[in-house]
Amino acid sequence: MTIPSVLPDGKKIAIDLLSAALNGVLVTSTLPEGQALSAALPVVRVLRIGGVADVRGWSDPASRDNPRFSVDCYAADEEQAMRLAQRTCAEWELLPGQGTADGFVTGISQETGPQDRPEDPNADVARVGMTLGMSVCPPRSTS
């Protein structure tokens, strides 16, 4: 019986790799609420917004997932949020070839560059975001 290859969690891989690359930045999929967000700044939020898998039979090692992410960068003001977004995009470009125990990145894309995504006018945080993509494969068996 063929054992299926389970595709890795691309969002977890993205969060883990960005967390390692962005020292001093909280990288998460769930924002702290209220004043806790202000206290946690700078913050990068990664949300999966779609993407499809290239599956050549679940047991084929060429199978990969191609998630798309909405990535939001939060900081104390617009200039800092834009710099964090630019830094995040620069680190994103370095992800191909990197991996975690869950899988590895075979490719990336930037669908939109950093763009203003204003928060509530009364909020004391600024947000800049972009849409990014990646391709991830399961870890390769070495046996």
N, C-alpha and C positions, 0 to 999 in steps of 0.2 A: 504494500500500500504506500502510495506517495504521501509524504508529509507536506502540507502546504507551507509556503513561505509567508510569514506574516509581515506586512509592510510596517516600517517603523513609524513612530509618532513624530512627524516632521515639526510640529509646534514645540514639542519637548526638546528636540535636537536644536532648533533655532534658539530657544530660550537658554539652554545649557551653554551653547557656543558663544552667544552674545554676552551672557553673564561672565564667562571667562575672559572675554576680550575687553569688556567695558568696565574697568576697575572703578569702584565707587558709585556704580549705577545699579539701581534695583531693576532687574529685567524680570517681568512677570506677565501672566495673562489676566490677572485680577488686580485692579487698582485698589489701594487703600482708600477708605472712605473719609470724606470731610477733611478735617485738619491733619489727619494721619497722612494724607497724600502730600500736603505741604511739607510735613516733617520728613518724609521719605525722599524728597527731590534730591537729585534727578532720577526720573523713572522712565523706563521704556516698556510699553505694553505691546504684546504680540498677540493678535487674534487671528485665527484661521478663518478665512472668508471664502474658501472654496479650493478648487484644484482637483484634478483627476489623476488616477493611477494609470500607468502603462503596464498592463498585466498581460504577460504572455503565458498564461497558465500560472496559477498561484505557486507552483513549485519551481518555476523558471527563475534562475538567479538574475536574469536581466529585468525582472519586475522592479518597478520603482514608483514612488508617489511623487506628485508634483503640486505640493500645496502652495496656495497664495495666502499672503498675510497682509492685514492692515497693521502697520507698525506706527504707534504714536509715541512721541517723545515729549515728556513733560519737564518743565524747568520753571524757575522763578520769574523769568521774563522772556519775551519773544526772541531776543538775541541768543540767550543761552539755549533755548529750545531748538532754534535753528542750528546752532553749533553741534548740539547733541544729535540731531537728525543727520547732519553731514558726517559726523563721526560714525554713527551707526551704519550709514550707507557705505562708508569706506571699509569698515570691518566686514560688512556683508560681502563685499567683493572678494575678500580673502577666504571665504568659507569653503569653496570647492576643494575637495581633497581632505577636509577635516571631518571628524566624526566623533561619536560617543559610543558607548556600549550598545546603544539602540540601533545605530545605523550611521551611514556616512553621506556627506553632501557630494553629489556629482555635478551639480550646476546651480547657477543662481540667475535671477533676473531682477531688474528694476522696472516696474510697469509705470510708476509715477515717481518722480523725484520728490524731495521735501516740499510740502505745501502747507500753508497756514490752515489750521483747523481750530478756529477760535472756540474757547470754552465760554461758559456763562460769563457775561461781562463783569459780574461781581466777584468772580473767582480770583484767587490770588496765585493762579498758575497759568502758564502759557503752554500751548500744545502745537507741535508741528508733526505732520505725519506723512506717510508714503505707503504705497502698495509695492510689496516685494514678493518674489517667488523663489522657490528652490526645488531641486530634484533630490530625493533621498532614496537610498537603497538599503536593504537589510545588510547586516554585517556579513562578510564573506566567510564561508567555512574554510578552514585551512587544512582539513583532514583529507 
